[in-house]
Amino acid sequence: MPDLTHNIMRDGSRCFLSLQPNADWYAVRDHVERLRGAELTNFVTDGVTEAWIDFRYEGHYFSINDAPGDYWFFVKDPTCDDPILRAVADHFARLLEPG
């Protein structure tokens, strides 16, 4: 189980998770809908170097960006409860963490 982080970004969102990119953007995008109650709201990629995946879960808005060497996970509301963040983290760790 990955550790949650608490990094507040300039836009006020919280970066709460970083995972290794052991799957491509499309697999991560498709994995959103396997999280019960999650809804994909946007997917943007240049097809070469970067993608943003946006979704809503438990009334909160999330984004995933493939930063150089990692997938970074953000929640728009930095006060989002840790159990919700933990559910998102555990869900994506099953796809992205080796093992």
N, CA, C and O atoms as a GROMACS GRO file, in nm:
protein
  396
    1MET      N    1   0.084  -0.118   0.000
    1MET     CA    2   0.000   0.000   0.000
    1MET      C    3   0.088   0.124   0.000
    1MET      O    4   0.172   0.140   0.088
    2PRO      N    5   0.068   0.211  -0.097
    2PRO     CA    6   0.153   0.330  -0.105
    2PRO      C    7   0.120   0.432   0.003
    2PRO      O    8   0.006   0.440   0.050
    3ASP      N    9   0.220   0.508   0.042
    3ASP     CA   10   0.200   0.616   0.140
    3ASP      C   11   0.135   0.736   0.073
    3ASP      O   12   0.164   0.768  -0.042
    4LEU      N   13   0.046   0.802   0.146
    4LEU     CA   14  -0.014   0.926   0.098
    4LEU      C   15   0.080   1.041   0.132
    4LEU      O   16   0.144   1.043   0.237
    5THR      N   17   0.087   1.138   0.040
    5THR     CA   18   0.166   1.258   0.064
    5THR      C   19   0.071   1.376   0.079
    5THR      O   20  -0.049   1.365   0.052
    6HIS      N   21   0.124   1.487   0.123
    6HIS     CA   22   0.042   1.607   0.144
    6HIS      C   23   0.115   1.728   0.086
    6HIS      O   24   0.163   1.814   0.160
    7ASN      N   25   0.124   1.733  -0.045
    7ASN     CA   26   0.192   1.844  -0.113
    7ASN      C   27   0.087   1.934  -0.176
    7ASN      O   28   0.017   1.894  -0.270
    8ILE      N   29   0.076   2.056  -0.125
    8ILE     CA   30  -0.021   2.152  -0.179
    8ILE      C   31   0.044   2.225  -0.296
    8ILE      O   32   0.154   2.280  -0.285
    9MET      N   33  -0.026   2.225  -0.409
    9MET     CA   34   0.024   2.286  -0.532
    9MET      C   35  -0.018   2.433  -0.538
    9MET      O   36  -0.100   2.479  -0.459
   10ARG      N   37   0.039   2.505  -0.633
   10ARG     CA   38   0.006   2.648  -0.650
   10ARG      C   39  -0.143   2.674  -0.670
   10ARG      O   40  -0.196   2.775  -0.625
   11ASP      N   41  -0.210   2.581  -0.739
   11ASP     CA   42  -0.353   2.601  -0.765
   11ASP      C   43  -0.441   2.560  -0.646
   11ASP      O   44  -0.563   2.567  -0.654
   12GLY      N   45  -0.378   2.517  -0.536
   12GLY     CA   46  -0.451   2.479  -0.416
   12GLY      C   47  -0.484   2.331  -0.408
   12GLY      O   48  -0.529   2.284  -0.303
   13SER      N   49  -0.463   2.257  -0.516
   13SER     CA   50  -0.489   2.113  -0.512
   13SER      C   51  -0.381   2.042  -0.431
   13SER      O   52  -0.276   2.100  -0.401
   14ARG      N   53  -0.408   1.918  -0.396
   14ARG     CA   54  -0.313   1.839  -0.319
   14ARG      C   55  -0.260   1.724  -0.405
   14ARG      O   56  -0.338   1.646  -0.459
   15CYS      N   57  -0.130   1.715  -0.416
   15CYS     CA   58  -0.067   1.598  -0.476
   15CYS      C   59  -0.053   1.497  -0.362
   15CYS      O   60   0.022   1.519  -0.267
   16PHE      N   61  -0.126   1.385  -0.373
   16PHE     CA   62  -0.131   1.292  -0.261
   16PHE      C   63  -0.066   1.157  -0.289
   16PHE      O   64  -0.061   1.071  -0.201
   17LEU      N   65  -0.017   1.138  -0.412
   17LEU     CA   66   0.034   1.007  -0.446
   17LEU      C   67   0.124   1.015  -0.569
   17LEU      O   68   0.098   1.092  -0.661
   18SER      N   69   0.227   0.934  -0.569
   18SER     CA   70   0.315   0.918  -0.685
   18SER      C   71   0.340   0.769  -0.703
   18SER      O   72   0.380   0.700  -0.610
   19LEU      N   73   0.315   0.719  -0.825
   19LEU     CA   74   0.336   0.578  -0.855
   19LEU      C   75   0.417   0.563  -0.983
   19LEU      O   76   0.412   0.648  -1.071
   20GLN      N   77   0.492   0.456  -0.992
   20GLN     CA   78   0.572   0.428  -1.111
   20GLN      C   79   0.482   0.399  -1.231
   20GLN      O   80   0.374   0.342  -1.216
   21PRO      N   81   0.526   0.439  -1.348
   21PRO     CA   82   0.443   0.420  -1.468
   21PRO      C   83   0.458   0.279  -1.527
   21PRO      O   84   0.522   0.262  -1.631
   22ASN      N   85   0.400   0.181  -1.462
   22ASN     CA   86   0.407   0.043  -1.509
   22ASN      C   87   0.291   0.005  -1.600
   22ASN      O   88   0.267  -0.113  -1.624
   23ALA      N   89   0.219   0.105  -1.650
   23ALA     CA   90   0.111   0.085  -1.746
   23ALA      C   91   0.100   0.212  -1.829
   23ALA      O   92   0.137   0.320  -1.782
   24ASP      N   93   0.048   0.200  -1.950
   24ASP     CA   94   0.037   0.319  -2.034
   24ASP      C   95  -0.086   0.402  -1.997
   24ASP      O   96  -0.169   0.360  -1.916
   25TRP      N   97  -0.095   0.520  -2.058
   25TRP     CA   98  -0.203   0.615  -2.027
   25TRP      C   99  -0.340   0.553  -2.045
   25TRP      O  100  -0.431   0.576  -1.966
   26TYR      N  101  -0.354   0.474  -2.150
   26TYR     CA  102  -0.485   0.418  -2.182
   26TYR      C  103  -0.528   0.315  -2.078
   26TYR      O  104  -0.646   0.306  -2.044
   27ALA      N  105  -0.434   0.237  -2.029
   27ALA     CA  106  -0.465   0.140  -1.924
   27ALA      C  107  -0.504   0.212  -1.795
   27ALA      O  108  -0.596   0.169  -1.725
   28VAL      N  109  -0.434   0.321  -1.763
   28VAL     CA  110  -0.467   0.399  -1.642
   28VAL      C  111  -0.605   0.463  -1.660
   28VAL      O  112  -0.687   0.459  -1.568
   29ARG      N  113  -0.630   0.520  -1.776
   29ARG     CA  114  -0.761   0.580  -1.803
   29ARG      C  115  -0.871   0.476  -1.787
   29ARG      O  116  -0.972   0.503  -1.722
   30ASP      N  117  -0.854   0.359  -1.846
   30ASP     CA  118  -0.956   0.255  -1.839
   30ASP      C  119  -0.975   0.202  -1.698
   30ASP      O  120  -1.082   0.154  -1.662
   31HIS      N  121  -0.869   0.210  -1.617
   31HIS     CA  122  -0.875   0.162  -1.479
   31HIS      C  123  -0.962   0.252  -1.391
   31HIS      O  124  -1.013   0.207  -1.288
   32VAL      N  125  -0.979   0.378  -1.431
   32VAL     CA  126  -1.066   0.471  -1.356
   32VAL      C  127  -1.204   0.409  -1.339
   32VAL      O  128  -1.259   0.408  -1.229
   33GLU      N  129  -1.260   0.359  -1.447
   33GLU     CA  130  -1.398   0.310  -1.443
   33GLU      C  131  -1.412   0.178  -1.368
   33GLU      O  132  -1.524   0.133  -1.343
   34ARG      N  133  -1.302   0.117  -1.331
   34ARG     CA  134  -1.307  -0.005  -1.248
   34ARG      C  135  -1.315   0.029  -1.099
   34ARG      O  136  -1.335  -0.059  -1.015
   35LEU      N  137  -1.300   0.157  -1.067
   35LEU     CA  138  -1.317   0.204  -0.929
   35LEU      C  139  -1.466   0.234  -0.911
   35LEU      O  140  -1.517   0.332  -0.965
   36ARG      N  141  -1.533   0.150  -0.836
   36ARG     CA  142  -1.678   0.162  -0.822
   36ARG      C  143  -1.718   0.303  -0.780
   36ARG      O  144  -1.674   0.353  -0.677
   37GLY      N  145  -1.804   0.366  -0.861
   37GLY     CA  146  -1.852   0.500  -0.833
   37GLY      C  147  -1.771   0.610  -0.899
   37GLY      O  148  -1.811   0.726  -0.893
   38ALA      N  149  -1.658   0.576  -0.961
   38ALA     CA  150  -1.576   0.678  -1.027
   38ALA      C  151  -1.630   0.704  -1.168
   38ALA      O  152  -1.683   0.616  -1.233
   39GLU      N  153  -1.613   0.829  -1.212
   39GLU     CA  154  -1.658   0.870  -1.345
   39GLU      C  155  -1.546   0.946  -1.414
   39GLU      O  156  -1.502   1.050  -1.364
   40LEU      N  157  -1.501   0.896  -1.528
   40LEU     CA  158  -1.401   0.966  -1.608
   40LEU      C  159  -1.464   1.094  -1.661
   40LEU      O  160  -1.571   1.090  -1.721
   41THR      N  161  -1.398   1.208  -1.640
   41THR     CA  162  -1.453   1.335  -1.687
   41THR      C  163  -1.373   1.397  -1.800
   41THR      O  164  -1.426   1.479  -1.875
   42ASN      N  165  -1.244   1.360  -1.814
   42ASN     CA  166  -1.163   1.415  -1.923
   42ASN      C  167  -1.037   1.332  -1.939
   42ASN      O  168  -0.984   1.276  -1.843
   43PHE      N  169  -0.990   1.324  -2.062
   43PHE     CA  170  -0.864   1.257  -2.094
   43PHE      C  171  -0.800   1.335  -2.208
   43PHE      O  172  -0.856   1.347  -2.317
   44VAL      N  173  -0.681   1.388  -2.180
   44VAL     CA  174  -0.610   1.467  -2.280
   44VAL      C  175  -0.468   1.414  -2.290
   44VAL      O  176  -0.400   1.395  -2.188
   45THR      N  177  -0.424   1.389  -2.411
   45THR     CA  178  -0.286   1.346  -2.432
   45THR      C  179  -0.235   1.402  -2.564
   45THR      O  180  -0.311   1.424  -2.658
   46ASP      N  181  -0.104   1.425  -2.569
   46ASP     CA  182  -0.043   1.463  -2.696
   46ASP      C  183  -0.001   1.339  -2.774
   46ASP      O  184   0.050   1.350  -2.885
   47GLY      N  185  -0.022   1.222  -2.715
   47GLY     CA  186   0.010   1.097  -2.781
   47GLY      C  187   0.157   1.061  -2.780
   47GLY      O  188   0.196   0.956  -2.832
   48VAL      N  189   0.239   1.147  -2.719
   48VAL     CA  190   0.384   1.122  -2.720
   48VAL      C  191   0.445   1.133  -2.581
   48VAL      O  192   0.510   1.040  -2.534
   49THR      N  193   0.425   1.247  -2.516
   49THR     CA  194   0.500   1.272  -2.393
   49THR      C  195   0.417   1.291  -2.267
   49THR      O  196   0.471   1.280  -2.157
   50GLU      N  197   0.289   1.320  -2.279
   50GLU     CA  198   0.214   1.357  -2.159
   50GLU      C  199   0.066   1.327  -2.173
   50GLU      O  200   0.010   1.328  -2.282
   51ALA      N  201   0.004   1.299  -2.058
   51ALA     CA  202  -0.141   1.281  -2.053
   51ALA      C  203  -0.194   1.335  -1.921
   51ALA      O  204  -0.125   1.332  -1.819
   52TRP      N  205  -0.317   1.383  -1.924
   52TRP     CA  206  -0.394   1.420  -1.805
   52TRP      C  207  -0.520   1.336  -1.807
   52TRP      O  208  -0.589   1.328  -1.908
   53ILE      N  209  -0.548   1.274  -1.694
   53ILE     CA  210  -0.669   1.194  -1.677
   53ILE      C  211  -0.746   1.254  -1.561
   53ILE      O  212  -0.694   1.262  -1.449
   54ASP      N  213  -0.869   1.297  -1.586
   54ASP     CA  214  -0.952   1.360  -1.483
   54ASP      C  215  -1.072   1.271  -1.454
   54ASP      O  216  -1.131   1.213  -1.545
   55PHE      N  217  -1.107   1.261  -1.325
   55PHE     CA  218  -1.224   1.183  -1.288
   55PHE      C  219  -1.284   1.236  -1.158
   55PHE      O  220  -1.220   1.310  -1.083
   56ARG      N  221  -1.408   1.196  -1.136
   56ARG     CA  222  -1.480   1.232  -1.014
   56ARG      C  223  -1.505   1.105  -0.935
   56ARG      O  224  -1.539   1.001  -0.991
   57TYR      N  225  -1.488   1.116  -0.803
   57TYR     CA  226  -1.510   1.001  -0.715
   57TYR      C  227  -1.552   1.051  -0.579
   57TYR      O  228  -1.487   1.139  -0.522
   58GLU      N  229  -1.660   0.998  -0.527
   58GLU     CA  230  -1.711   1.035  -0.394
   58GLU      C  231  -1.727   1.187  -0.379
   58GLU      O  232  -1.701   1.243  -0.273
   59GLY      N  233  -1.771   1.252  -0.487
   59GLY     CA  234  -1.795   1.396  -0.484
   59GLY      C  235  -1.671   1.483  -0.495
   59GLY      O  236  -1.680   1.605  -0.480
   60HIS      N  237  -1.556   1.424  -0.521
   60HIS     CA  238  -1.430   1.498  -0.534
   60HIS      C  239  -1.374   1.482  -0.674
   60HIS      O  240  -1.400   1.383  -0.743
   61TYR      N  241  -1.297   1.582  -0.715
   61TYR     CA  242  -1.238   1.583  -0.848
   61TYR      C  243  -1.089   1.550  -0.839
   61TYR      O  244  -1.015   1.609  -0.760
   62PHE      N  245  -1.047   1.455  -0.921
   62PHE     CA  246  -0.911   1.404  -0.921
   62PHE      C  247  -0.849   1.420  -1.059
   62PHE      O  248  -0.919   1.421  -1.160
   63SER      N  249  -0.716   1.432  -1.061
   63SER     CA  250  -0.641   1.433  -1.185
   63SER      C  251  -0.518   1.345  -1.169
   63SER      O  252  -0.460   1.334  -1.061
   64ILE      N  253  -0.480   1.282  -1.279
   64ILE     CA  254  -0.357   1.204  -1.285
   64ILE      C  255  -0.275   1.260  -1.400
   64ILE      O  256  -0.326   1.280  -1.510
   65ASN      N  257  -0.148   1.286  -1.373
   65ASN     CA  258  -0.056   1.336  -1.475
   65ASN      C  259   0.067   1.249  -1.476
   65ASN      O  260   0.117   1.210  -1.370
   66ASP      N  261   0.116   1.218  -1.594
   66ASP     CA  262   0.238   1.139  -1.601
   66ASP      C  263   0.359   1.233  -1.607
   66ASP      O  264   0.408   1.270  -1.713
   67ALA      N  265   0.402   1.269  -1.488
   67ALA     CA  266   0.524   1.351  -1.475
   67ALA      C  267   0.642   1.264  -1.516
   67ALA      O  268   0.632   1.142  -1.520
   68PRO      N  269   0.755   1.327  -1.546
   68PRO     CA  270   0.871   1.247  -1.588
   68PRO      C  271   0.905   1.138  -1.486
   68PRO      O  272   0.952   1.167  -1.376
   69GLY      N  273   0.881   1.013  -1.524
   69GLY     CA  274   0.917   0.901  -1.440
   69GLY      C  275   0.811   0.854  -1.342
   69GLY      O  276   0.832   0.753  -1.276
   70ASP      N  277   0.699   0.922  -1.329
   70ASP     CA  278   0.596   0.885  -1.233
   70ASP      C  279   0.458   0.926  -1.283
   70ASP      O  280   0.445   1.011  -1.371
   71TYR      N  281   0.355   0.864  -1.226
   71TYR     CA  282   0.219   0.917  -1.234
   71TYR      C  283   0.195   0.992  -1.105
   71TYR      O  284   0.213   0.937  -0.997
   72TRP      N  285   0.154   1.118  -1.116
   72TRP     CA  286   0.121   1.200  -0.999
   72TRP      C  287  -0.031   1.210  -0.990
   72TRP      O  288  -0.099   1.231  -1.090
   73PHE      N  289  -0.082   1.195  -0.868
   73PHE     CA  290  -0.226   1.197  -0.841
   73PHE      C  291  -0.260   1.321  -0.759
   73PHE      O  292  -0.197   1.349  -0.658
   74PHE      N  293  -0.360   1.394  -0.805
   74PHE     CA  294  -0.403   1.519  -0.742
   74PHE      C  295  -0.551   1.512  -0.706
   74PHE      O  296  -0.630   1.446  -0.775
   75VAL      N  297  -0.587   1.579  -0.598
   75VAL     CA  298  -0.728   1.600  -0.564
   75VAL      C  299  -0.748   1.750  -0.555
   75VAL      O  300  -0.669   1.822  -0.494
   76LYS      N  301  -0.855   1.798  -0.617
   76LYS     CA  302  -0.880   1.943  -0.622
   76LYS      C  303  -0.898   2.002  -0.484
   76LYS      O  304  -0.847   2.110  -0.455
   77ASP      N  305  -0.972   1.932  -0.398
   77ASP     CA  306  -0.998   1.980  -0.261
   77ASP      C  307  -0.892   1.922  -0.167
   77ASP      O  308  -0.894   1.802  -0.139
   78PRO      N  309  -0.800   2.005  -0.119
   78PRO     CA  310  -0.691   1.952  -0.035
   78PRO      C  311  -0.738   1.899   0.100
   78PRO      O  312  -0.661   1.834   0.171
   79THR      N  313  -0.865   1.925   0.138
   79THR     CA  314  -0.918   1.873   0.264
   79THR      C  315  -0.993   1.741   0.247
   79THR      O  316  -1.056   1.693   0.341
   80CYS      N  317  -0.986   1.684   0.127
   80CYS     CA  318  -1.050   1.554   0.102
   80CYS      C  319  -1.005   1.454   0.208
   80CYS      O  320  -0.887   1.446   0.241
   81ASP      N  321  -1.099   1.377   0.260
   81ASP     CA  322  -1.069   1.281   0.367
   81ASP      C  323  -0.974   1.172   0.320
   81ASP      O  324  -0.983   1.122   0.208
   82ASP      N  325  -0.882   1.135   0.408
   82ASP     CA  326  -0.783   1.032   0.377
   82ASP      C  327  -0.844   0.898   0.336
   82ASP      O  328  -0.787   0.832   0.248
   83PRO      N  329  -0.956   0.854   0.393
   83PRO     CA  330  -1.012   0.726   0.346
   83PRO      C  331  -1.049   0.728   0.197
   83PRO      O  332  -1.037   0.626   0.129
   84ILE      N  333  -1.093   0.841   0.147
   84ILE     CA  334  -1.123   0.853   0.003
   84ILE      C  335  -0.994   0.848  -0.077
   84ILE      O  336  -0.985   0.778  -0.178
   85LEU      N  337  -0.894   0.923  -0.031
   85LEU     CA  338  -0.764   0.920  -0.099
   85LEU      C  339  -0.703   0.781  -0.095
   85LEU      O  340  -0.644   0.735  -0.193
   86ARG      N  341  -0.718   0.714   0.017
   86ARG     CA  342  -0.664   0.578   0.032
   86ARG      C  343  -0.731   0.483  -0.066
   86ARG      O  344  -0.664   0.398  -0.124
   87ALA      N  345  -0.862   0.496  -0.086
   87ALA     CA  346  -0.933   0.410  -0.181
   87ALA      C  347  -0.880   0.431  -0.322
   87ALA      O  348  -0.859   0.334  -0.396
   88VAL      N  349  -0.857   0.556  -0.360
   88VAL     CA  350  -0.801   0.586  -0.493
   88VAL      C  351  -0.658   0.531  -0.503
   88VAL      O  352  -0.624   0.466  -0.602
   89ALA      N  353  -0.577   0.557  -0.402
   89ALA     CA  354  -0.438   0.511  -0.402
   89ALA      C  355  -0.430   0.359  -0.414
   89ALA      O  356  -0.353   0.307  -0.495
   90ASP      N  357  -0.507   0.288  -0.334
   90ASP     CA  358  -0.503   0.142  -0.336
   90ASP      C  359  -0.551   0.087  -0.471
   90ASP      O  360  -0.497  -0.011  -0.521
   91HIS      N  361  -0.653   0.150  -0.527
   91HIS     CA  362  -0.706   0.106  -0.655
   91HIS      C  363  -0.600   0.115  -0.765
   91HIS      O  364  -0.579   0.020  -0.839
   92PHE      N  365  -0.533   0.228  -0.774
   92PHE     CA  366  -0.434   0.245  -0.880
   92PHE      C  367  -0.303   0.173  -0.851
   92PHE      O  368  -0.231   0.135  -0.943
   93ALA      N  369  -0.272   0.153  -0.725
   93ALA     CA  370  -0.151   0.076  -0.690
   93ALA      C  371  -0.163  -0.067  -0.740
   93ALA      O  372  -0.063  -0.127  -0.780
   94ARG      N  373  -0.283  -0.122  -0.740
   94ARG     CA  374  -0.301  -0.258  -0.790
   94ARG      C  375  -0.263  -0.269  -0.938
   94ARG      O  376  -0.216  -0.373  -0.982
   95LEU      N  377  -0.283  -0.162  -1.014
   95LEU     CA  378  -0.246  -0.160  -1.155
   95LEU      C  379  -0.099  -0.126  -1.175
   95LEU      O  380  -0.032  -0.186  -1.259
   96LEU      N  381  -0.049  -0.030  -1.098
   96LEU     CA  382   0.082   0.029  -1.128
   96LEU      C  383   0.199  -0.023  -1.048
   96LEU      O  384   0.313  -0.015  -1.094
   97GLU      N  385   0.175  -0.077  -0.930
   97GLU     CA  386   0.288  -0.125  -0.851
   97GLU      C  387   0.328  -0.265  -0.896
   97GLU      O  388   0.242  -0.351  -0.915
   98PRO      N  389   0.456  -0.287  -0.912
   98PRO     CA  390   0.501  -0.420  -0.953
   98PRO      C  391   0.472  -0.523  -0.844
   98PRO      O  392   0.465  -0.491  -0.726
   99GLY      N  393   0.454  -0.644  -0.887
   99GLY     CA  394   0.433  -0.749  -0.788
   99GLY      C  395   0.326  -0.835  -0.823
   99GLY      O  396   0.296  -0.929  -0.749
   0.00000   0.00000   0.00000
